[in-house]
Amino acid sequence: MNVVTSHNGAPPGIVRITRPQAGRGPDSLVPVYGYEQSAYQDPYQQQMQQGMSGMPGPGYGDPQAAQQSLYPEPSPPSLADAVRAFTTGAMPVEDFQAIFITSKVYCPRGDRPGFLALHNTPTPVIPMFSSLKELKRYAGKDSKHFSVTGAEILDLLPTGYGFALDMEGEHRMVFDARAVEQMVDFTMRRMYG
């Protein structure tokens, strides 16, 4: 049985531990010195908690550093970047559709719920925008709007309607009703195999 006593004569951070000598009773304790666990901290652990000097950002042992990765996953391109890449031929259609279904899309809103449609085209189209900035460029800065994901658009879009993406933008795209059906088929295959 070890007994921890005060720091009598021991250097700071070191405590005196007394231990009975073999073959003798507890009344014959011999002092043994050891490190006090609460006061002593391994220099390596101190370095981990304080961070590496000269290293930017949180140090090792920091809870925030554990949550941050040294090599973060690259974020997928924004819908605006995908529109730009797709219209210039730098992105295949499957990649564009994969980004579109997960992206937030902005739509102008009227007084009643639902999409606003343009009927002065061969197929009625719904104007949609890749960013709030693009929507404001088209509909004005005080315009009402709502936002949904591309997958929700494909689910909610009425049959026989297409959509125009970023109508006032440099890289506008129009998907007629047939193209929308193909996008729905792609999404269903992707989700359900």
TORTIRO-827903 format. One record per residue: x, y, z of N, C-alpha, C, CB in turn; residue number from 1. Coordinates in nm, 3 decimals, always signed. Glycine has a CB too. Example, Ala and Ser with C-alpha at 12.3 -4.5 7.8 and 13.67 -1.06 7.14 Angstrom:
[romi [+1.319,-0.569,+0.780],[+1.230,-0.450,+0.780],[+1.320,-0.330,+0.780],[+1.131,-0.447,+0.905],1]
[romi [+1.285,-0.225,+0.708],[+1.367,-0.106,+0.714],[+1.290,+0.003,+0.787],[+1.408,-0.060,+0.572],2]
END
This chain:
[romi [+0.084,-0.116,+0.000],[+0.000,+0.000,+0.000],[+0.090,+0.124,+0.000],[-0.096,-0.001,+0.121],1]
[romi [+0.065,+0.217,-0.096],[+0.141,+0.341,-0.103],[+0.063,+0.450,-0.031],[+0.169,+0.382,-0.251],2]
[romi [+0.132,+0.532,+0.039],[+0.071,+0.643,+0.111],[+0.135,+0.771,+0.061],[+0.086,+0.627,+0.265],3]
[romi [+0.055,+0.866,+0.013],[+0.107,+0.993,-0.035],[+0.109,+1.090,+0.082],[+0.022,+1.050,-0.153],4]
[romi [+0.222,+1.151,+0.103],[+0.233,+1.250,+0.210],[+0.265,+1.384,+0.149],[+0.341,+1.210,+0.313],5]
[romi [+0.287,+1.483,+0.230],[+0.314,+1.619,+0.183],[+0.449,+1.625,+0.112],[+0.312,+1.718,+0.301],6]
[romi [+0.482,+1.743,+0.065],[+0.605,+1.768,-0.010],[+0.727,+1.782,+0.081],[+0.589,+1.892,-0.095],7]
[romi [+0.725,+1.730,+0.197],[+0.837,+1.749,+0.292],[+0.971,+1.713,+0.229],[+0.816,+1.663,+0.418],8]
[romi [+1.045,+1.814,+0.196],[+1.180,+1.794,+0.146],[+1.188,+1.755,+0.000],[+1.246,+1.690,+0.226],9]
[romi [+1.076,+1.738,-0.067],[+1.079,+1.698,-0.207],[+1.072,+1.822,-0.295],[+0.962,+1.602,-0.240],10]
[romi [+1.135,+1.818,-0.413],[+1.128,+1.932,-0.504],[+0.982,+1.956,-0.548],[+1.218,+1.909,-0.629],11]
[romi [+0.947,+2.077,-0.594],[+0.810,+2.105,-0.638],[+0.769,+2.009,-0.749],[+0.798,+2.251,-0.687],12]
[romi [+0.644,+1.966,-0.743],[+0.591,+1.872,-0.842],[+0.622,+1.728,-0.808],[+0.646,+1.904,-0.977],13]
[romi [+0.700,+1.704,-0.707],[+0.733,+1.567,-0.668],[+0.683,+1.547,-0.526],[+0.888,+1.539,-0.678],14]
[romi [+0.618,+1.435,-0.503],[+0.566,+1.406,-0.370],[+0.643,+1.290,-0.310],[+0.416,+1.374,-0.376],15]
[romi [+0.632,+1.281,-0.183],[+0.697,+1.171,-0.112],[+0.594,+1.062,-0.092],[+0.756,+1.218,+0.024],16]
[romi [+0.623,+0.946,-0.143],[+0.534,+0.831,-0.128],[+0.603,+0.735,-0.033],[+0.501,+0.762,-0.267],17]
[romi [+0.532,+0.694,+0.068],[+0.593,+0.600,+0.162],[+0.536,+0.462,+0.138],[+0.569,+0.644,+0.309],18]
[romi [+0.622,+0.365,+0.151],[+0.585,+0.227,+0.124],[+0.640,+0.141,+0.238],[+0.639,+0.179,-0.017],19]
[romi [+0.561,+0.045,+0.287],[+0.613,-0.043,+0.393],[+0.727,-0.129,+0.340],[+0.501,-0.133,+0.450],20]
[romi [+0.829,-0.150,+0.422],[+0.938,-0.239,+0.383],[+0.889,-0.383,+0.386],[+1.061,-0.221,+0.476],21]
[romi [+0.946,-0.462,+0.297],[+0.903,-0.603,+0.289],[+0.928,-0.673,+0.422],[+0.978,-0.675,+0.175],22]
[romi [+0.828,-0.747,+0.467],[+0.840,-0.826,+0.589],[+0.819,-0.746,+0.716],[+0.974,-0.890,+0.594],23]
[romi [+0.789,-0.617,+0.705],[+0.767,-0.536,+0.825],[+0.625,-0.482,+0.823],[+0.870,-0.421,+0.834],24]
[romi [+0.578,-0.439,+0.931],[+0.441,-0.388,+0.944],[+0.428,-0.246,+0.890],[+0.398,-0.391,+1.089],25]
[romi [+0.305,-0.193,+0.889],[+0.280,-0.060,+0.836],[+0.344,+0.051,+0.918],[+0.132,-0.038,+0.827],26]
[romi [+0.397,+0.018,+1.038],[+0.459,+0.121,+1.118],[+0.601,+0.154,+1.073],[+0.460,+0.079,+1.263],27]
[romi [+0.656,+0.075,+0.981],[+0.792,+0.101,+0.932],[+0.787,+0.144,+0.786],[+0.881,-0.025,+0.949],28]
[romi [+0.746,+0.267,+0.760],[+0.735,+0.317,+0.623],[+0.867,+0.378,+0.578],[+0.622,+0.421,+0.613],29]
[romi [+0.905,+0.350,+0.454],[+1.029,+0.400,+0.394],[+0.989,+0.501,+0.287],[+1.116,+0.283,+0.334],30]
[romi [+1.050,+0.621,+0.286],[+1.013,+0.719,+0.183],[+1.063,+0.679,+0.045],[+1.068,+0.857,+0.219],31]
[romi [+0.975,+0.695,-0.055],[+1.006,+0.673,-0.196],[+0.954,+0.795,-0.269],[+0.942,+0.537,-0.253],32]
[romi [+1.036,+0.853,-0.355],[+0.993,+0.974,-0.425],[+0.938,+0.938,-0.562],[+1.109,+1.074,-0.437],33]
[romi [+0.834,+1.008,-0.601],[+0.773,+0.988,-0.732],[+0.706,+1.117,-0.776],[+0.671,+0.871,-0.730],34]
[romi [+0.658,+1.119,-0.896],[+0.592,+1.238,-0.950],[+0.447,+1.242,-0.907],[+0.602,+1.241,-1.103],35]
[romi [+0.403,+1.360,-0.864],[+0.263,+1.378,-0.831],[+0.185,+1.386,-0.963],[+0.241,+1.508,-0.742],36]
[romi [+0.086,+1.302,-0.980],[+0.016,+1.292,-1.107],[-0.062,+1.419,-1.142],[-0.078,+1.175,-1.104],37]
[romi [-0.117,+1.487,-1.041],[-0.195,+1.606,-1.072],[-0.106,+1.726,-1.103],[-0.287,+1.639,-0.957],38]
[romi [+0.014,+1.730,-1.048],[+0.101,+1.845,-1.069],[+0.192,+1.827,-1.190],[+0.185,+1.870,-0.945],39]
[romi [+0.231,+1.705,-1.220],[+0.325,+1.681,-1.328],[+0.252,+1.661,-1.459],[+0.412,+1.559,-1.297],40]
[romi [+0.307,+1.720,-1.563],[+0.253,+1.696,-1.696],[+0.370,+1.674,-1.789],[+0.163,+1.814,-1.744],41]
[romi [+0.362,+1.568,-1.862],[+0.465,+1.532,-1.958],[+0.490,+1.650,-2.053],[+0.423,+1.404,-2.038],42]
[romi [+0.617,+1.685,-2.081],[+0.645,+1.797,-2.172],[+0.582,+1.777,-2.310],[+0.796,+1.815,-2.187],43]
[romi [+0.573,+1.653,-2.355],[+0.511,+1.625,-2.484],[+0.364,+1.664,-2.480],[+0.526,+1.477,-2.522],44]
[romi [+0.294,+1.629,-2.369],[+0.154,+1.666,-2.356],[+0.138,+1.817,-2.346],[+0.092,+1.599,-2.233],45]
[romi [+0.229,+1.884,-2.277],[+0.222,+2.029,-2.269],[+0.234,+2.091,-2.407],[+0.332,+2.084,-2.176],46]
[romi [+0.326,+2.039,-2.488],[+0.345,+2.090,-2.623],[+0.219,+2.066,-2.706],[+0.467,+2.023,-2.689],47]
[romi [+0.156,+1.951,-2.688],[+0.035,+1.919,-2.762],[-0.078,+2.014,-2.725],[-0.007,+1.775,-2.737],48]
[romi [-0.091,+2.047,-2.598],[-0.199,+2.134,-2.554],[-0.173,+2.280,-2.588],[-0.220,+2.119,-2.406],49]
[romi [-0.048,+2.322,-2.583],[-0.017,+2.462,-2.610],[-0.003,+2.489,-2.759],[+0.108,+2.501,-2.539],50]
[romi [+0.014,+2.388,-2.838],[+0.030,+2.406,-2.982],[+0.178,+2.414,-3.017],[-0.044,+2.532,-3.031],51]
[romi [+0.208,+2.381,-3.136],[+0.346,+2.387,-3.182],[+0.379,+2.533,-3.208],[+0.367,+2.300,-3.310],52]
[romi [+0.486,+2.581,-3.150],[+0.522,+2.721,-3.171],[+0.564,+2.738,-3.316],[+0.635,+2.765,-3.075],53]
[romi [+0.521,+2.848,-3.373],[+0.555,+2.875,-3.512],[+0.457,+2.814,-3.610],[+0.693,+2.826,-3.541],54]
[romi [+0.366,+2.731,-3.562],[+0.268,+2.670,-3.651],[+0.142,+2.756,-3.651],[+0.235,+2.522,-3.609],55]
[romi [+0.086,+2.792,-3.766],[-0.037,+2.871,-3.768],[-0.156,+2.786,-3.725],[-0.061,+2.930,-3.908],56]
[romi [-0.257,+2.852,-3.672],[-0.381,+2.784,-3.637],[-0.372,+2.716,-3.504],[-0.417,+2.683,-3.742],57]
[romi [-0.478,+2.644,-3.466],[-0.482,+2.578,-3.336],[-0.378,+2.467,-3.327],[-0.620,+2.522,-3.308],58]
[romi [-0.329,+2.443,-3.206],[-0.225,+2.343,-3.185],[-0.281,+2.205,-3.166],[-0.140,+2.380,-3.068],59]
[romi [-0.190,+2.109,-3.158],[-0.229,+1.972,-3.133],[-0.287,+1.962,-2.994],[-0.110,+1.877,-3.150],60]
[romi [-0.382,+1.873,-2.976],[-0.445,+1.856,-2.846],[-0.558,+1.955,-2.824],[-0.343,+1.871,-2.737],61]
[romi [-0.575,+2.050,-2.914],[-0.681,+2.149,-2.905],[-0.808,+2.085,-2.961],[-0.644,+2.281,-2.982],62]
[romi [-0.922,+2.090,-2.888],[-1.045,+2.030,-2.938],[-1.086,+2.087,-3.074],[-1.156,+2.050,-2.839],63]
[romi [-1.060,+2.215,-3.098],[-1.096,+2.272,-3.227],[-1.011,+2.213,-3.338],[-1.081,+2.424,-3.224],64]
[romi [-0.886,+2.185,-3.308],[-0.797,+2.129,-3.409],[-0.842,+1.989,-3.447],[-0.652,+2.127,-3.360],65]
[romi [-0.899,+1.916,-3.352],[-0.946,+1.781,-3.382],[-1.062,+1.786,-3.480],[-0.988,+1.709,-3.253],66]
[romi [-1.141,+1.893,-3.474],[-1.255,+1.905,-3.563],[-1.215,+1.956,-3.700],[-1.359,+1.997,-3.503],67]
[romi [-1.102,+2.028,-3.708],[-1.056,+2.082,-3.834],[-0.957,+1.984,-3.895],[-0.992,+2.220,-3.815],68]
[romi [-0.970,+1.961,-4.021],[-0.880,+1.869,-4.089],[-0.766,+1.947,-4.153],[-0.956,+1.788,-4.195],69]
[romi [-0.647,+1.888,-4.151],[-0.535,+1.951,-4.219],[-0.554,+1.949,-4.370],[-0.405,+1.881,-4.182],70]
[romi [-0.627,+1.851,-4.417],[-0.656,+1.838,-4.560],[-0.806,+1.830,-4.578],[-0.586,+1.713,-4.620],71]
[romi [-0.875,+1.944,-4.576],[-1.021,+1.941,-4.586],[-1.066,+1.890,-4.723],[-1.080,+2.080,-4.561],72]
[romi [-1.182,+1.829,-4.722],[-1.240,+1.782,-4.847],[-1.271,+1.902,-4.934],[-1.368,+1.696,-4.822],73]
[romi [-1.243,+1.895,-5.063],[-1.278,+2.007,-5.149],[-1.429,+2.020,-5.158],[-1.216,+1.991,-5.290],74]
[romi [-1.478,+2.142,-5.155],[-1.622,+2.161,-5.164],[-1.662,+2.150,-5.310],[-1.665,+2.299,-5.105],75]
[romi [-1.784,+2.099,-5.334],[-1.827,+2.087,-5.473],[-1.846,+2.226,-5.532],[-1.959,+2.006,-5.482],76]
[romi [-1.839,+2.236,-5.664],[-1.856,+2.368,-5.724],[-1.998,+2.421,-5.699],[-1.828,+2.362,-5.876],77]
[romi [-2.010,+2.552,-5.694],[-2.142,+2.612,-5.676],[-2.223,+2.588,-5.803],[-2.131,+2.765,-5.645],78]
[romi [-2.352,+2.610,-5.793],[-2.437,+2.594,-5.911],[-2.396,+2.693,-6.019],[-2.586,+2.612,-5.875],79]
[romi [-2.361,+2.816,-5.981],[-2.317,+2.915,-6.080],[-2.190,+2.868,-6.152],[-2.291,+3.052,-6.011],80]
[romi [-2.096,+2.809,-6.076],[-1.974,+2.754,-6.139],[-2.008,+2.638,-6.231],[-1.874,+2.708,-6.031],81]
[romi [-2.103,+2.554,-6.188],[-2.144,+2.440,-6.270],[-2.212,+2.486,-6.398],[-2.238,+2.348,-6.192],82]
[romi [-2.297,+2.590,-6.390],[-2.362,+2.645,-6.510],[-2.256,+2.695,-6.607],[-2.460,+2.760,-6.472],83]
[romi [-2.160,+2.770,-6.554],[-2.053,+2.825,-6.637],[-1.974,+2.712,-6.704],[-1.958,+2.913,-6.553],84]
[romi [-1.937,+2.611,-6.627],[-1.858,+2.500,-6.681],[-1.938,+2.418,-6.781],[-1.808,+2.409,-6.567],85]
[romi [-2.064,+2.395,-6.752],[-2.147,+2.314,-6.842],[-2.171,+2.385,-6.975],[-2.281,+2.280,-6.775],86]
[romi [-2.200,+2.515,-6.969],[-2.228,+2.588,-7.093],[-2.105,+2.608,-7.179],[-2.289,+2.722,-7.060],87]
[romi [-1.987,+2.602,-7.119],[-1.864,+2.614,-7.198],[-1.809,+2.478,-7.242],[-1.757,+2.689,-7.118],88]
[romi [-1.877,+2.370,-7.202],[-1.835,+2.237,-7.242],[-1.730,+2.175,-7.152],[-1.784,+2.240,-7.380],89]
[romi [-1.699,+2.240,-7.039],[-1.594,+2.190,-6.950],[-1.646,+2.087,-6.851],[-1.531,+2.304,-6.875],90]
[romi [-1.778,+2.066,-6.845],[-1.837,+1.972,-6.750],[-1.936,+1.881,-6.822],[-1.906,+2.047,-6.634],91]
[romi [-1.925,+1.749,-6.800],[-2.021,+1.658,-6.862],[-2.161,+1.674,-6.799],[-1.973,+1.511,-6.849],92]
[romi [-2.261,+1.634,-6.874],[-2.400,+1.652,-6.831],[-2.429,+1.579,-6.699],[-2.494,+1.602,-6.939],93]
[romi [-2.371,+1.461,-6.679],[-2.396,+1.385,-6.555],[-2.345,+1.461,-6.433],[-2.330,+1.247,-6.563],94]
[romi [-2.227,+1.524,-6.446],[-2.172,+1.602,-6.335],[-2.258,+1.725,-6.307],[-2.028,+1.644,-6.366],95]
[romi [-2.305,+1.790,-6.414],[-2.391,+1.906,-6.393],[-2.520,+1.865,-6.322],[-2.424,+1.973,-6.528],96]
[romi [-2.580,+1.758,-6.365],[-2.705,+1.714,-6.303],[-2.684,+1.675,-6.157],[-2.764,+1.595,-6.380],97]
[romi [-2.572,+1.613,-6.127],[-2.542,+1.575,-5.988],[-2.530,+1.700,-5.900],[-2.412,+1.491,-5.982],98]
[romi [-2.470,+1.804,-5.952],[-2.457,+1.929,-5.876],[-2.592,+1.999,-5.867],[-2.352,+2.023,-5.940],99]
[romi [-2.666,+2.000,-5.977],[-2.795,+2.069,-5.980],[-2.892,+2.013,-5.876],[-2.857,+2.058,-6.119],100]
[romi [-2.902,+1.882,-5.865],[-3.003,+1.825,-5.774],[-2.974,+1.854,-5.627],[-3.012,+1.675,-5.795],101]
[romi [-2.849,+1.883,-5.593],[-2.816,+1.911,-5.453],[-2.804,+2.061,-5.424],[-2.687,+1.842,-5.416],102]
[romi [-2.810,+2.144,-5.527],[-2.790,+2.288,-5.509],[-2.919,+2.361,-5.476],[-2.729,+2.348,-5.635],103]
[romi [-2.902,+2.475,-5.411],[-3.015,+2.563,-5.383],[-3.041,+2.645,-5.508],[-2.987,+2.656,-5.259],104]
[romi [-3.169,+2.654,-5.547],[-3.209,+2.728,-5.665],[-3.312,+2.833,-5.620],[-3.269,+2.632,-5.776],105]
[romi [-3.301,+2.953,-5.674],[-3.388,+3.064,-5.636],[-3.491,+3.088,-5.746],[-3.306,+3.193,-5.610],106]
[romi [-3.616,+3.107,-5.705],[-3.725,+3.127,-5.799],[-3.804,+3.251,-5.761],[-3.818,+3.003,-5.803],107]
[romi [-3.845,+3.332,-5.862],[-3.930,+3.446,-5.831],[-4.066,+3.395,-5.781],[-3.947,+3.539,-5.956],108]
[romi [-4.130,+3.473,-5.694],[-4.255,+3.430,-5.632],[-4.361,+3.536,-5.659],[-4.239,+3.406,-5.480],109]
[romi [-4.480,+3.488,-5.687],[-4.594,+3.577,-5.703],[-4.671,+3.588,-5.572],[-4.688,+3.528,-5.816],110]
[romi [-4.796,+3.634,-5.582],[-4.879,+3.647,-5.462],[-4.933,+3.514,-5.414],[-4.994,+3.742,-5.489],111]
[romi [-4.946,+3.420,-5.505],[-4.994,+3.285,-5.467],[-4.878,+3.187,-5.470],[-5.109,+3.238,-5.562],112]
[romi [-4.887,+3.079,-5.392],[-4.778,+2.979,-5.393],[-4.761,+2.915,-5.531],[-4.806,+2.870,-5.289],113]
[romi [-4.640,+2.879,-5.562],[-4.611,+2.808,-5.686],[-4.511,+2.883,-5.772],[-4.737,+2.786,-5.764],114]
[romi [-4.476,+2.819,-5.882],[-4.380,+2.875,-5.976],[-4.447,+2.979,-6.065],[-4.316,+2.764,-6.062],115]
[romi [-4.373,+3.081,-6.104],[-4.416,+3.174,-6.207],[-4.363,+3.121,-6.339],[-4.366,+3.321,-6.178],116]
[romi [-4.447,+3.116,-6.441],[-4.407,+3.059,-6.569],[-4.412,+3.163,-6.679],[-4.495,+2.940,-6.606],117]
[romi [-4.323,+3.148,-6.776],[-4.324,+3.229,-6.897],[-4.391,+3.147,-7.006],[-4.178,+3.272,-6.939],118]
[romi [-4.497,+3.202,-7.065],[-4.572,+3.127,-7.166],[-4.546,+3.180,-7.307],[-4.722,+3.132,-7.137],119]
[romi [-4.453,+3.272,-7.323],[-4.424,+3.327,-7.455],[-4.309,+3.252,-7.524],[-4.389,+3.476,-7.443],120]
[romi [-4.291,+3.126,-7.490],[-4.188,+3.040,-7.548],[-4.256,+2.918,-7.606],[-4.080,+3.000,-7.441],121]
[romi [-4.190,+2.842,-7.694],[-4.252,+2.722,-7.752],[-4.303,+2.625,-7.644],[-4.152,+2.650,-7.843],122]
[romi [-4.226,+2.607,-7.541],[-4.267,+2.527,-7.425],[-4.268,+2.623,-7.307],[-4.171,+2.403,-7.400],123]
[romi [-4.372,+2.620,-7.222],[-4.368,+2.710,-7.106],[-4.246,+2.679,-7.018],[-4.498,+2.698,-7.024],124]
[romi [-4.179,+2.784,-6.973],[-4.061,+2.766,-6.888],[-4.077,+2.846,-6.759],[-3.932,+2.809,-6.964],125]
[romi [-4.011,+2.796,-6.657],[-4.009,+2.860,-6.526],[-3.871,+2.926,-6.511],[-4.036,+2.756,-6.410],126]
[romi [-3.865,+3.055,-6.482],[-3.734,+3.118,-6.459],[-3.678,+3.077,-6.323],[-3.745,+3.272,-6.469],127]
[romi [-3.553,+3.036,-6.321],[-3.482,+2.995,-6.199],[-3.342,+3.052,-6.203],[-3.479,+2.838,-6.185],128]
[romi [-3.283,+3.065,-6.082],[-3.154,+3.133,-6.075],[-3.060,+3.060,-5.981],[-3.172,+3.277,-6.030],129]
[romi [-2.932,+3.063,-6.016],[-2.830,+2.993,-5.938],[-2.788,+3.069,-5.813],[-2.709,+2.966,-6.024],130]
[romi [-2.823,+3.197,-5.806],[-2.788,+3.276,-5.688],[-2.892,+3.386,-5.670],[-2.646,+3.337,-5.701],131]
[romi [-2.895,+3.440,-5.551],[-2.985,+3.551,-5.522],[-2.947,+3.673,-5.606],[-2.982,+3.585,-5.371],132]
[romi [-2.819,+3.690,-5.631],[-2.772,+3.801,-5.713],[-2.829,+3.792,-5.855],[-2.617,+3.802,-5.719],133]
[romi [-2.827,+3.672,-5.912],[-2.883,+3.653,-6.047],[-3.033,+3.679,-6.048],[-2.855,+3.511,-6.097],134]
[romi [-3.103,+3.634,-5.944],[-3.249,+3.657,-5.935],[-3.278,+3.807,-5.928],[-3.308,+3.586,-5.810],135]
[romi [-3.204,+3.880,-5.845],[-3.225,+4.025,-5.830],[-3.195,+4.098,-5.961],[-3.136,+4.081,-5.716],136]
[romi [-3.097,+4.050,-6.037],[-3.066,+4.111,-6.166],[-3.186,+4.099,-6.261],[-2.941,+4.045,-6.230],137]
[romi [-3.256,+3.988,-6.255],[-3.370,+3.963,-6.342],[-3.498,+4.030,-6.291],[-3.393,+3.813,-6.356],138]
[romi [-3.529,+4.012,-6.163],[-3.658,+4.053,-6.110],[-3.656,+4.182,-6.030],[-3.714,+3.944,-6.026],139]
[romi [-3.541,+4.238,-6.004],[-3.531,+4.361,-5.925],[-3.493,+4.332,-5.781],[-3.663,+4.438,-5.929],140]
[romi [-3.436,+4.433,-5.716],[-3.381,+4.410,-5.582],[-3.488,+4.387,-5.476],[-3.296,+4.526,-5.541],141]
[romi [-3.610,+4.434,-5.497],[-3.716,+4.416,-5.398],[-3.810,+4.300,-5.432],[-3.796,+4.544,-5.384],142]
[romi [-3.770,+4.213,-5.522],[-3.857,+4.105,-5.566],[-3.875,+3.997,-5.459],[-3.802,+4.042,-5.692],143]
[romi [-3.990,+3.933,-5.460],[-4.017,+3.821,-5.369],[-3.961,+3.695,-5.435],[-4.171,+3.806,-5.339],144]
[romi [-3.918,+3.603,-5.351],[-3.863,+3.480,-5.406],[-3.876,+3.367,-5.303],[-3.714,+3.499,-5.446],145]
[romi [-3.850,+3.247,-5.349],[-3.836,+3.132,-5.259],[-3.719,+3.049,-5.312],[-3.969,+3.047,-5.251],146]
[romi [-3.669,+2.960,-5.229],[-3.559,+2.876,-5.275],[-3.588,+2.730,-5.241],[-3.425,+2.920,-5.210],147]
[romi [-3.547,+2.643,-5.329],[-3.561,+2.498,-5.314],[-3.437,+2.433,-5.374],[-3.693,+2.445,-5.383],148]
[romi [-3.422,+2.304,-5.353],[-3.310,+2.234,-5.417],[-3.349,+2.196,-5.558],[-3.269,+2.108,-5.335],149]
[romi [-3.249,+2.166,-5.638],[-3.276,+2.121,-5.774],[-3.361,+1.995,-5.777],[-3.146,+2.096,-5.848],150]
[romi [-3.337,+1.903,-5.682],[-3.417,+1.780,-5.676],[-3.563,+1.812,-5.647],[-3.362,+1.684,-5.568],151]
[romi [-3.588,+1.909,-5.559],[-3.726,+1.949,-5.530],[-3.792,+2.011,-5.652],[-3.731,+2.047,-5.412],152]
[romi [-3.715,+2.086,-5.730],[-3.770,+2.144,-5.853],[-3.814,+2.034,-5.948],[-3.667,+2.235,-5.922],153]
[romi [-3.728,+1.935,-5.966],[-3.764,+1.825,-6.057],[-3.888,+1.751,-6.008],[-3.647,+1.726,-6.070],154]
[romi [-3.906,+1.746,-5.877],[-4.023,+1.680,-5.820],[-4.149,+1.766,-5.833],[-3.998,+1.647,-5.672],155]
[romi [-4.136,+1.898,-5.818],[-4.252,+1.987,-5.815],[-4.290,+2.047,-5.950],[-4.226,+2.098,-5.719],156]
[romi [-4.198,+2.045,-6.044],[-4.224,+2.109,-6.173],[-4.341,+2.042,-6.244],[-4.098,+2.104,-6.261],157]
[romi [-4.439,+2.120,-6.291],[-4.553,+2.059,-6.362],[-4.510,+1.991,-6.491],[-4.659,+2.166,-6.392],158]
[romi [-4.577,+1.885,-6.526],[-4.549,+1.812,-6.650],[-4.569,+1.905,-6.769],[-4.639,+1.686,-6.663],159]
[romi [-4.477,+1.896,-6.864],[-4.486,+1.977,-6.984],[-4.417,+2.112,-6.973],[-4.628,+1.998,-7.019],160]
[romi [-4.358,+2.141,-6.858],[-4.287,+2.267,-6.838],[-4.136,+2.243,-6.838],[-4.331,+2.334,-6.705],161]
[romi [-4.065,+2.341,-6.886],[-3.921,+2.342,-6.878],[-3.878,+2.450,-6.781],[-3.857,+2.363,-7.017],162]
[romi [-3.749,+2.477,-6.776],[-3.703,+2.589,-6.693],[-3.584,+2.657,-6.758],[-3.667,+2.541,-6.551],163]
[romi [-3.571,+2.784,-6.727],[-3.459,+2.865,-6.775],[-3.376,+2.901,-6.653],[-3.508,+2.994,-6.853],164]
[romi [-3.248,+2.872,-6.659],[-3.158,+2.897,-6.547],[-3.071,+3.018,-6.577],[-3.071,+2.773,-6.517],165]
[romi [-3.074,+3.118,-6.490],[-2.996,+3.241,-6.502],[-3.026,+3.313,-6.634],[-2.847,+3.211,-6.492],166]
[romi [-3.151,+3.351,-6.653],[-3.196,+3.413,-6.779],[-3.121,+3.540,-6.815],[-3.342,+3.443,-6.770],167]
[romi [-3.083,+3.619,-6.717],[-3.011,+3.744,-6.743],[-2.860,+3.727,-6.729],[-3.060,+3.853,-6.648],168]
[romi [-2.817,+3.607,-6.699],[-2.674,+3.583,-6.677],[-2.596,+3.565,-6.805],[-2.655,+3.463,-6.590],169]
[romi [-2.466,+3.565,-6.791],[-2.378,+3.548,-6.905],[-2.389,+3.406,-6.963],[-2.233,+3.577,-6.864],170]
[romi [-2.417,+3.308,-6.878],[-2.425,+3.168,-6.922],[-2.566,+3.113,-6.896],[-2.319,+3.081,-6.848],171]
[romi [-2.665,+3.168,-6.963],[-2.803,+3.123,-6.943],[-2.825,+2.986,-7.007],[-2.904,+3.226,-7.001],172]
[romi [-2.915,+2.910,-6.947],[-2.947,+2.776,-6.999],[-3.097,+2.758,-6.998],[-2.877,+2.665,-6.914],173]
[romi [-3.149,+2.694,-7.101],[-3.292,+2.662,-7.108],[-3.306,+2.512,-7.123],[-3.363,+2.738,-7.226],174]
[romi [-3.386,+2.453,-7.036],[-3.416,+2.310,-7.042],[-3.563,+2.297,-7.080],[-3.385,+2.238,-6.906],175]
[romi [-3.590,+2.239,-7.197],[-3.731,+2.222,-7.236],[-3.791,+2.105,-7.159],[-3.744,+2.199,-7.389],176]
[romi [-3.919,+2.079,-7.180],[-3.990,+1.975,-7.104],[-3.924,+1.838,-7.122],[-4.137,+1.968,-7.148],177]
[romi [-3.878,+1.810,-7.242],[-3.813,+1.680,-7.268],[-3.682,+1.667,-7.189],[-3.786,+1.662,-7.419],178]
[romi [-3.602,+1.774,-7.185],[-3.477,+1.773,-7.109],[-3.506,+1.755,-6.960],[-3.396,+1.903,-7.132],179]
[romi [-3.614,+1.815,-6.911],[-3.651,+1.799,-6.770],[-3.686,+1.653,-6.741],[-3.770,+1.893,-6.734],180]
[romi [-3.758,+1.588,-6.832],[-3.791,+1.446,-6.815],[-3.664,+1.361,-6.807],[-3.881,+1.397,-6.930],181]
[romi [-3.565,+1.393,-6.890],[-3.439,+1.321,-6.887],[-3.366,+1.344,-6.755],[-3.351,+1.363,-7.004],182]
[romi [-3.374,+1.466,-6.703],[-3.311,+1.495,-6.573],[-3.381,+1.417,-6.462],[-3.316,+1.647,-6.544],183]
[romi [-3.513,+1.407,-6.469],[-3.588,+1.330,-6.369],[-3.546,+1.183,-6.376],[-3.742,+1.344,-6.391],184]
[romi [-3.535,+1.128,-6.497],[-3.491,+0.988,-6.513],[-3.352,+0.968,-6.455],[-3.493,+0.947,-6.662],185]
[romi [-3.260,+1.060,-6.482],[-3.124,+1.052,-6.428],[-3.128,+1.053,-6.277],[-3.036,+1.168,-6.481],186]
[romi [-3.205,+1.143,-6.219],[-3.213,+1.155,-6.073],[-3.270,+1.029,-6.012],[-3.298,+1.275,-6.034],187]
[romi [-3.372,+0.973,-6.072],[-3.433,+0.849,-6.020],[-3.334,+0.733,-6.026],[-3.560,+0.812,-6.100],188]
[romi [-3.261,+0.722,-6.135],[-3.159,+0.616,-6.146],[-3.050,+0.635,-6.041],[-3.096,+0.615,-6.286],189]
[romi [-3.012,+0.759,-6.021],[-2.906,+0.788,-5.923],[-2.952,+0.757,-5.782],[-2.863,+0.935,-5.932],190]
[romi [-3.076,+0.792,-5.750],[-3.126,+0.771,-5.614],[-3.166,+0.626,-5.586],[-3.243,+0.861,-5.589],191]
[romi [-3.226,+0.562,-5.685],[-3.284,+0.430,-5.660],[-3.217,+0.317,-5.738],[-3.429,+0.432,-5.693],192]
[romi [-3.117,+0.352,-5.818],[-3.040,+0.249,-5.887],[-3.098,+0.197,-6.010],[-3.018,+0.140,-5.802],193]
END
